[in-house]
Amino acid sequence: MAVLSKIRERSMFLIIIIGLALFAFVLDPSTLGDFFNSSKINEVGEVNGESISRQEFANELEKYKQQVGGRVSEMQASKTVWDNILRKKIYKNQLEEAGISIGEADVWNEIISAQFVQNNPQYQNEAGLFDENKFKQFLADIKENNKLLWSQWSNYMNQIRDNSERNTYNNLVTAGLGASLQEGEFDYMVNNTKLNAQFVYVPYTSVADSLVKIKKSEIEAYIKKHSDEFQAEDSRDISFVKFDIVATPSDEEAIKNDVASLIKDFKIATDNKLFLSENDSDTSLNDNYQFKSSLNQKVADKIYEGEKGDVIGPYKDKGYFKISKITEVIQMPDSVKASHILIAHIGAQRVAPDVTRTEENAKKLADSLFDVIKRRRSKFGDLAKEYSSDKGSAEKDGDLDWFNYQRMTPAFRDYSFSGKKGDIDVVKSPFGYHIIRINEQKNKQKVMKLATYSRKIVASEATENQVYQKAQEFALAISKGNSSYFEIAKEKNYTTKPAVGLKTLDENVPGLGNQRSIVSWAFNSDTAVGDFKRFDLEGSNVVAFVTGASEKGLMSASKATGRVRPILVNKKKAALIKDKLEGDNLQNIAKKNATSVKKSNSITLKSPTLSGVGVEPKIVGAMFNAELNKIYNAIEGNRGVFSFKVTKRETPTALPNYDANRKRIADSRKRLTFKMYEAIKEASEIEDNRAVMYGGN
């Protein structure tokens, strides 16, 4: 029904569109397809006249999301993919203009030069050398028989091509970014020249803000004069009232009683895991031993006073009501010192690329080394150095030093803490086979295994309905139009929170977190300033109200006031201060301004700081170009207005050669590839229409 309603609302618009299309068809039938299949409709953007189609963008987005495995949000993925496509097309465009292309041979040579390709036994001949034909055959086989693996290799090869294009361009540009010996000498002299100076400083704060008036027209004039600094994207301002859905005291009491009613059955249950599952516990069974220090300290004493089979609770812990059943009680150290020899194998976690042994071979080797160590325990350290895949501990004869119960992988941990000093055995873990020797144990104490049933403390359905009703009543009161959103909120004692400057591709709303639906609604073509809507969010209801909308272009005075006003205020304060900073004697100027003459020694351009004032690059820069002992009056700085004279200029000792300085300058320039790209990007013609895909329409 909602869709039909929209169609009815826009029926005249649709009639006009269809009429224009049919009229074009009468004139030229081929234009009908062009009309509905216009490339603009299917474009996400454009770079230097080259379009980025929706299909291209969608394909790259899907690849990226598969690569990161859902670890980023949709809008984060969109931004990364957009940036990657821009970079690729901008570099390609630059190379084409320079008449340079990256050939298939260049990409292939880059791939077969990679160490992981060269060192893979699968692509080597009988002599253990890389065989290019074997590698080609491998690629041909997976292209035919393993589409997923071929897709991964194709992506990798495309990435190599993109990297080659980027590196080729950067190398060509940086090849011309050298430096001369004269630049090296100038750099050395400027950065090592030291000045002593005297100055009178009158801070802007010495003039009361009330003495300075800033007009809106002045702010507007400043914005126009510095228009490049005040370009704004489409943005929306909203205000919202949040109605949190929180469990009431009566909700908590009901949950607590429900949990308490399970104690009797829990105590006699023989399968604790099954009991938790059948009774819908909100946490699963923890089969690890638990130290008293790791438990909720309000109930830790009571639990540790219990015996096997006792059920303690209900108690409140980290947003849950819980009951805990003691299933095992033993004595265990709180820390262990052990050594190990790790025999890794293909398929193990964090296995090094050079490990080629199978799991079966790893087990045989571990058992063989274990037999040697049983006969001669003194061989442990030497064998660790020779065979262990854990190179960090191998250098220390396999010693892992002290570790606590939580640190190691479960199989390793269980053996180390349940055994006794001097025990040695082979233990399998996800990392391979370990030959473990327990060297020391300390602080033996009582530990327990607990089966804990948990119920999350959440609001009841009745409470959710009450919160929904409050939000709905607030929205209804606004819709009647008798009072404004802010007036009604104030009347009902609701807190309104602003979210200013939301961009069309944002997903985060300050104060609410990731709420893309609210941003999309605010930018919907049907949403205007003054509109409102209620949203059902996780754990709350929100009534949002659009308070402002700014279109792409020059920032409005109201938006820019926060940035511009302090600049203009200081300008006007400087004008008032300057009149009092005239004279040919610093002492008289200081006296006239009820201050004193200050001194600052060993001033350098590298660190443009004045004693008692702070960082003042404009003033220090002026001092470096000043004549000795000449008074310079009314110079504007960051913090105030200055009069100064330079009393001493100490130049550094000349060097016999400035090649080291020249090289440093050249190297620093060549490292600025990111800034180079940003400059090219700034000069490119880029049209970003992702808002059409993601924004409301």
Secondary structure as GFF3:
##gff-version 3
##sequence-region A 1 697
A	DSSP	alpha_helix	2	9	.	.	.	ID=ss1
A	DSSP	alpha_helix	11	27	.	.	.	ID=ss2
A	DSSP	alpha_helix	30	36	.	.	.	ID=ss3
A	DSSP	beta_strand	43	47	.	.	.	ID=ss4
A	DSSP	beta_strand	50	53	.	.	.	ID=ss5
A	DSSP	alpha_helix	54	68	.	.	.	ID=ss6
A	DSSP	alpha_helix	74	97	.	.	.	ID=ss7
A	DSSP	alpha_helix	104	112	.	.	.	ID=ss8
A	DSSP	alpha_helix	115	118	.	.	.	ID=ss9
A	DSSP	three_ten_helix	121	123	.	.	.	ID=ss10
A	DSSP	alpha_helix	132	145	.	.	.	ID=ss11
A	DSSP	alpha_helix	147	174	.	.	.	ID=ss12
A	DSSP	alpha_helix	181	192	.	.	.	ID=ss13
A	DSSP	beta_strand	194	203	.	.	.	ID=ss14
A	DSSP	three_ten_helix	204	206	.	.	.	ID=ss15
A	DSSP	three_ten_helix	209	211	.	.	.	ID=ss16
A	DSSP	alpha_helix	216	225	.	.	.	ID=ss17
A	DSSP	three_ten_helix	227	230	.	.	.	ID=ss18
A	DSSP	beta_strand	231	232	.	.	.	ID=ss19
A	DSSP	beta_strand	235	244	.	.	.	ID=ss20
A	DSSP	alpha_helix	249	260	.	.	.	ID=ss21
A	DSSP	alpha_helix	263	268	.	.	.	ID=ss22
A	DSSP	alpha_helix	272	278	.	.	.	ID=ss23
A	DSSP	beta_strand	289	290	.	.	.	ID=ss24
A	DSSP	three_ten_helix	292	294	.	.	.	ID=ss25
A	DSSP	alpha_helix	297	304	.	.	.	ID=ss26
A	DSSP	beta_strand	311	317	.	.	.	ID=ss27
A	DSSP	beta_strand	320	332	.	.	.	ID=ss28
A	DSSP	beta_strand	335	343	.	.	.	ID=ss29
A	DSSP	alpha_helix	359	375	.	.	.	ID=ss30
A	DSSP	three_ten_helix	377	379	.	.	.	ID=ss31
A	DSSP	alpha_helix	380	387	.	.	.	ID=ss32
A	DSSP	alpha_helix	391	394	.	.	.	ID=ss33
A	DSSP	beta_strand	399	404	.	.	.	ID=ss34
A	DSSP	alpha_helix	410	418	.	.	.	ID=ss35
A	DSSP	beta_strand	424	429	.	.	.	ID=ss36
A	DSSP	beta_strand	432	442	.	.	.	ID=ss37
A	DSSP	beta_strand	445	456	.	.	.	ID=ss38
A	DSSP	alpha_helix	461	479	.	.	.	ID=ss39
A	DSSP	alpha_helix	485	491	.	.	.	ID=ss40
A	DSSP	beta_strand	497	503	.	.	.	ID=ss41
A	DSSP	beta_strand	508	509	.	.	.	ID=ss42
A	DSSP	beta_strand	513	514	.	.	.	ID=ss43
A	DSSP	alpha_helix	516	523	.	.	.	ID=ss44
A	DSSP	beta_strand	532	537	.	.	.	ID=ss45
A	DSSP	beta_strand	540	550	.	.	.	ID=ss46
A	DSSP	beta_strand	553	554	.	.	.	ID=ss47
A	DSSP	alpha_helix	557	578	.	.	.	ID=ss48
A	DSSP	alpha_helix	586	592	.	.	.	ID=ss49
A	DSSP	beta_strand	598	603	.	.	.	ID=ss50
A	DSSP	beta_strand	609	610	.	.	.	ID=ss51
A	DSSP	beta_strand	614	615	.	.	.	ID=ss52
A	DSSP	alpha_helix	617	624	.	.	.	ID=ss53
A	DSSP	beta_strand	632	636	.	.	.	ID=ss54
A	DSSP	beta_strand	640	650	.	.	.	ID=ss55
A	DSSP	alpha_helix	659	670	.	.	.	ID=ss56
A	DSSP	alpha_helix	673	683	.	.	.	ID=ss57
A	DSSP	beta_strand	686	688	.	.	.	ID=ss58
A	DSSP	alpha_helix	690	694	.	.	.	ID=ss59
###
